[in-house]
């Protein structure tokens, strides 16, 4: 699955997808650091 203009969305985490399913989020470069930090907090 490819999510365009992902921003700070969590759609990939809210969907019940098979574990072997891969998701790619594509967005502006300036949103990536804050998005990665927030997702790391939720996973940890």
Phi and psi in radians as a Rosetta constraint file:
Dihedral C 1 N 2 CA 2 C 2 CIRCULARHARMONIC -2.066 0.35
Dihedral N 2 CA 2 C 2 N 3 CIRCULARHARMONIC 2.195 0.35
Dihedral C 2 N 3 CA 3 C 3 CIRCULARHARMONIC -1.895 0.35
Dihedral N 3 CA 3 C 3 N 4 CIRCULARHARMONIC 1.995 0.35
Dihedral C 3 N 4 CA 4 C 4 CIRCULARHARMONIC -1.533 0.35
Dihedral N 4 CA 4 C 4 N 5 CIRCULARHARMONIC 2.555 0.35
Dihedral C 4 N 5 CA 5 C 5 CIRCULARHARMONIC 0.936 0.35
Dihedral N 5 CA 5 C 5 N 6 CIRCULARHARMONIC 0.874 0.35
Dihedral C 5 N 6 CA 6 C 6 CIRCULARHARMONIC -1.134 0.35
Dihedral N 6 CA 6 C 6 N 7 CIRCULARHARMONIC -0.619 0.35
Dihedral C 6 N 7 CA 7 C 7 CIRCULARHARMONIC 0.991 0.35
Dihedral N 7 CA 7 C 7 N 8 CIRCULARHARMONIC -2.308 0.35
Dihedral C 7 N 8 CA 8 C 8 CIRCULARHARMONIC -1.816 0.35
Dihedral N 8 CA 8 C 8 N 9 CIRCULARHARMONIC 0.370 0.35
Dihedral C 8 N 9 CA 9 C 9 CIRCULARHARMONIC -1.185 0.35
Dihedral N 9 CA 9 C 9 N 10 CIRCULARHARMONIC 2.768 0.35
Dihedral C 9 N 10 CA 10 C 10 CIRCULARHARMONIC -2.171 0.35
Dihedral N 10 CA 10 C 10 N 11 CIRCULARHARMONIC 0.451 0.35
Dihedral C 10 N 11 CA 11 C 11 CIRCULARHARMONIC -0.957 0.35
Dihedral N 11 CA 11 C 11 N 12 CIRCULARHARMONIC -0.754 0.35
Dihedral C 11 N 12 CA 12 C 12 CIRCULARHARMONIC -1.057 0.35
Dihedral N 12 CA 12 C 12 N 13 CIRCULARHARMONIC -0.536 0.35
Dihedral C 12 N 13 CA 13 C 13 CIRCULARHARMONIC -1.442 0.35
Dihedral N 13 CA 13 C 13 N 14 CIRCULARHARMONIC -0.432 0.35
Dihedral C 13 N 14 CA 14 C 14 CIRCULARHARMONIC -1.460 0.35
Dihedral N 14 CA 14 C 14 N 15 CIRCULARHARMONIC -0.352 0.35
Dihedral C 14 N 15 CA 15 C 15 CIRCULARHARMONIC -1.437 0.35
Dihedral N 15 CA 15 C 15 N 16 CIRCULARHARMONIC 2.505 0.35
Dihedral C 15 N 16 CA 16 C 16 CIRCULARHARMONIC -1.591 0.35
Dihedral N 16 CA 16 C 16 N 17 CIRCULARHARMONIC 1.597 0.35
Dihedral C 16 N 17 CA 17 C 17 CIRCULARHARMONIC -1.870 0.35
Dihedral N 17 CA 17 C 17 N 18 CIRCULARHARMONIC 2.670 0.35
Dihedral C 17 N 18 CA 18 C 18 CIRCULARHARMONIC -1.033 0.35
Dihedral N 18 CA 18 C 18 N 19 CIRCULARHARMONIC 2.612 0.35
Dihedral C 18 N 19 CA 19 C 19 CIRCULARHARMONIC -1.107 0.35
Dihedral N 19 CA 19 C 19 N 20 CIRCULARHARMONIC -0.484 0.35
Dihedral C 19 N 20 CA 20 C 20 CIRCULARHARMONIC -1.423 0.35
Dihedral N 20 CA 20 C 20 N 21 CIRCULARHARMONIC -0.053 0.35
Dihedral C 20 N 21 CA 21 C 21 CIRCULARHARMONIC -1.308 0.35
Dihedral N 21 CA 21 C 21 N 22 CIRCULARHARMONIC 2.330 0.35
Dihedral C 21 N 22 CA 22 C 22 CIRCULARHARMONIC -1.857 0.35
Dihedral N 22 CA 22 C 22 N 23 CIRCULARHARMONIC 2.459 0.35
Dihedral C 22 N 23 CA 23 C 23 CIRCULARHARMONIC -2.166 0.35
Dihedral N 23 CA 23 C 23 N 24 CIRCULARHARMONIC 2.365 0.35
Dihedral C 23 N 24 CA 24 C 24 CIRCULARHARMONIC -2.147 0.35
Dihedral N 24 CA 24 C 24 N 25 CIRCULARHARMONIC 2.240 0.35
Dihedral C 24 N 25 CA 25 C 25 CIRCULARHARMONIC -1.851 0.35
Dihedral N 25 CA 25 C 25 N 26 CIRCULARHARMONIC 2.267 0.35
Dihedral C 25 N 26 CA 26 C 26 CIRCULARHARMONIC -2.093 0.35
Dihedral N 26 CA 26 C 26 N 27 CIRCULARHARMONIC 2.224 0.35
Dihedral C 26 N 27 CA 27 C 27 CIRCULARHARMONIC -2.747 0.35
Dihedral N 27 CA 27 C 27 N 28 CIRCULARHARMONIC -3.084 0.35
Dihedral C 27 N 28 CA 28 C 28 CIRCULARHARMONIC -1.105 0.35
Dihedral N 28 CA 28 C 28 N 29 CIRCULARHARMONIC 2.513 0.35
Dihedral C 28 N 29 CA 29 C 29 CIRCULARHARMONIC -1.024 0.35
Dihedral N 29 CA 29 C 29 N 30 CIRCULARHARMONIC -0.604 0.35
Dihedral C 29 N 30 CA 30 C 30 CIRCULARHARMONIC -1.247 0.35
Dihedral N 30 CA 30 C 30 N 31 CIRCULARHARMONIC -0.276 0.35
Dihedral C 30 N 31 CA 31 C 31 CIRCULARHARMONIC -1.554 0.35
Dihedral N 31 CA 31 C 31 N 32 CIRCULARHARMONIC -0.265 0.35
Dihedral C 31 N 32 CA 32 C 32 CIRCULARHARMONIC -1.101 0.35
Dihedral N 32 CA 32 C 32 N 33 CIRCULARHARMONIC -0.815 0.35
Dihedral C 32 N 33 CA 33 C 33 CIRCULARHARMONIC -1.052 0.35
Dihedral N 33 CA 33 C 33 N 34 CIRCULARHARMONIC -0.780 0.35
Dihedral C 33 N 34 CA 34 C 34 CIRCULARHARMONIC -1.228 0.35
Dihedral N 34 CA 34 C 34 N 35 CIRCULARHARMONIC -0.647 0.35
Dihedral C 34 N 35 CA 35 C 35 CIRCULARHARMONIC -1.115 0.35
Dihedral N 35 CA 35 C 35 N 36 CIRCULARHARMONIC -0.806 0.35
Dihedral C 35 N 36 CA 36 C 36 CIRCULARHARMONIC -1.084 0.35
Dihedral N 36 CA 36 C 36 N 37 CIRCULARHARMONIC -0.720 0.35
Dihedral C 36 N 37 CA 37 C 37 CIRCULARHARMONIC -1.105 0.35
Dihedral N 37 CA 37 C 37 N 38 CIRCULARHARMONIC -0.778 0.35
Dihedral C 37 N 38 CA 38 C 38 CIRCULARHARMONIC -1.135 0.35
Dihedral N 38 CA 38 C 38 N 39 CIRCULARHARMONIC -0.720 0.35
Dihedral C 38 N 39 CA 39 C 39 CIRCULARHARMONIC -1.193 0.35
Dihedral N 39 CA 39 C 39 N 40 CIRCULARHARMONIC -0.630 0.35
Dihedral C 39 N 40 CA 40 C 40 CIRCULARHARMONIC -1.102 0.35
Dihedral N 40 CA 40 C 40 N 41 CIRCULARHARMONIC -0.685 0.35
Dihedral C 40 N 41 CA 41 C 41 CIRCULARHARMONIC -1.093 0.35
Dihedral N 41 CA 41 C 41 N 42 CIRCULARHARMONIC -0.728 0.35
Dihedral C 41 N 42 CA 42 C 42 CIRCULARHARMONIC -1.228 0.35
Dihedral N 42 CA 42 C 42 N 43 CIRCULARHARMONIC -0.605 0.35
Dihedral C 42 N 43 CA 43 C 43 CIRCULARHARMONIC -1.320 0.35
Dihedral N 43 CA 43 C 43 N 44 CIRCULARHARMONIC -0.585 0.35
